[in-house]
Amino acid sequence: MEQQIRESIEDEVRLIVTKLIKDLKKTGNHLNGTAIDYWNVSFSESIKEQVKKRDGYACRICKKDTDLHVHHRIKRKNGGDHSMENLITLCGSCHRAVETGDLAHAIRKCTRNAFMHYHIPVAKLEEKLNKAEERAQTRADLKEIFRLIAEDEKEDALVLLDRLIERYEG
């Protein structure tokens, strides 16, 4: 049962964070082909309060109910306005993680936040995420090895391959 809850939380966090990271790259309102920069447009406390109320005064990712921020799905500098559809409540930790634009980092941090909120031990999560990061690094190293071989830089490829093998031999 605990494993099903963990997987459900992981899946939900992954879906929400992936959507938010994609939204960061979108552009919103334009004027004469240029995104309207809403950075200097007043962002009222009443709008923030409406968003928090709509979202149940909790982070939409991890469900934490303290240190709440209102996040623009589409960045203000890219034409993201202050409409309710473009705003979402996030805790400070999830907000900072999403704003990095680094999907793997944001999923890791927000999943950890959710597990902590639900009092689920995070040691297993850390182990799982570390293994996922190792696999991603291995894929990147292998791509680099193939690139080096294709460019006839075999000595550099062998050095990288040796390091890769060392990592797995322990």
C-alpha positions in Angstrom: 0.0 0.0 0.0 2.8 2.4 0.9 4.5 1.7 -2.4 1.3 2.6 -4.3 1.0 5.9 -2.4 4.6 6.7 -3.2 4.2 6.0 -6.8 1.0 8.0 -7.0 2.7 11.0 -5.4 5.7 10.7 -7.7 3.5 10.5 -10.8 1.4 13.5 -9.8 4.5 15.6 -9.0 6.1 14.6 -12.3 3.0 15.6 -14.3 2.6 19.0 -12.6 6.2 19.9 -12.6 6.7 18.9 -16.3 3.7 21.0 -17.3 5.0 24.0 -15.3 8.5 23.7 -16.8 7.0 23.6 -20.3 4.9 26.6 -19.5 7.9 28.6 -18.5 9.2 28.4 -22.1 5.9 29.6 -23.6 5.2 33.2 -24.6 2.0 35.0 -23.7 0.6 38.3 -24.8 2.3 40.2 -27.6 2.1 43.7 -29.0 3.5 44.3 -32.5 5.3 41.0 -32.4 7.0 41.6 -29.0 6.1 39.9 -25.8 4.5 42.3 -23.3 6.7 42.5 -20.2 4.4 42.3 -17.2 7.3 42.6 -14.8 6.5 46.2 -14.1 2.7 45.8 -14.2 1.1 46.0 -10.7 0.4 42.5 -9.3 -2.2 43.1 -6.6 -2.4 41.3 -3.3 -6.1 40.6 -4.0 -5.3 38.6 -7.1 -2.7 36.6 -5.1 -5.2 36.0 -2.4 -7.8 34.8 -4.9 -5.3 32.3 -6.4 -4.3 31.0 -3.0 -8.0 30.6 -2.1 -8.7 28.8 -5.4 -5.8 26.4 -4.7 -7.0 25.6 -1.2 -4.2 27.6 0.5 -1.7 24.9 -0.3 1.1 24.3 -2.8 -0.4 22.6 -5.9 2.6 20.3 -6.2 3.5 19.1 -2.7 0.4 20.3 -0.7 2.5 22.2 1.9 0.4 25.0 3.4 3.2 27.4 4.5 5.5 29.9 2.8 3.1 30.1 -0.2 4.0 32.0 -3.3 2.0 32.8 -6.5 3.8 31.6 -9.6 3.3 32.8 -13.1 3.0 29.7 -15.4 4.2 31.8 -18.4 6.9 34.2 -17.2 5.9 37.8 -16.9 8.9 38.9 -19.1 7.6 36.5 -21.8 4.1 38.1 -21.8 2.6 36.1 -19.0 -0.1 38.2 -17.4 -1.7 38.2 -14.0 -4.8 36.3 -15.0 -6.1 33.5 -12.8 -5.4 31.0 -15.6 -1.7 31.9 -15.6 -1.2 31.8 -11.8 -0.7 28.9 -9.5 0.1 28.6 -5.8 3.4 27.0 -4.9 5.4 26.8 -1.7 8.7 28.7 -1.7 10.7 25.5 -2.1 8.8 24.1 -5.1 8.6 27.6 -6.6 12.4 28.0 -6.5 12.9 24.5 -7.9 10.5 25.1 -10.8 12.0 28.5 -11.6 15.4 26.8 -12.3 13.8 25.3 -15.4 15.8 22.1 -14.6 13.1 19.4 -14.9 15.1 16.6 -13.1 16.0 19.0 -10.2 12.5 20.3 -9.9 10.9 16.8 -9.9 13.5 15.6 -7.3 13.0 18.6 -5.0 9.2 18.8 -5.3 8.8 15.0 -4.8 10.9 15.3 -1.7 8.7 18.1 -0.4 5.6 16.1 -1.0 7.0 13.0 0.8 8.0 15.2 3.7 4.5 16.8 3.8 2.9 13.3 3.9 5.5 12.1 6.4 6.8 9.4 4.1 10.5 8.5 4.6 12.6 10.0 1.9 15.6 7.6 2.1 14.1 5.3 -0.5 13.3 8.3 -2.7 16.8 9.6 -2.5 18.2 6.1 -3.4 15.8 5.9 -6.4 16.6 9.4 -7.6 20.3 8.8 -7.2 20.1 5.7 -9.4 18.1 7.7 -12.0 20.8 10.4 -12.0 23.5 7.8 -12.4 21.7 6.3 -15.4 21.3 9.8 -16.9 25.0 10.5 -16.4 25.9 7.1 -18.0 23.8 7.9 -21.0 25.5 11.3 -21.4 28.9 9.7 -21.0 28.1 7.1 -23.6 26.9 9.7 -26.1 30.2 11.6 -25.5 32.2 8.5 -26.0 30.5 7.8 -29.4 31.0 11.5 -30.4 34.7 11.2 -29.5 35.1 8.0 -31.5 33.3 9.5 -34.5 35.7 12.5 -34.4 38.6 10.1 -34.2 39.6 11.1 -30.7 40.0 7.5 -29.5 42.4 8.2 -26.6 39.9 10.7 -25.0 37.1 8.2 -25.6 39.1 5.4 -23.9 39.8 7.7 -20.9 36.1 8.4 -20.5 35.2 4.8 -21.0 37.7 3.8 -18.3 36.2 6.3 -15.9 32.7 4.9 -16.7 33.9 1.4 -16.0 35.5 2.4 -12.7 32.3 4.0 -11.6 30.5 0.7 -12.0 33.2 -1.5 -10.6 33.2 0.5 -7.5 
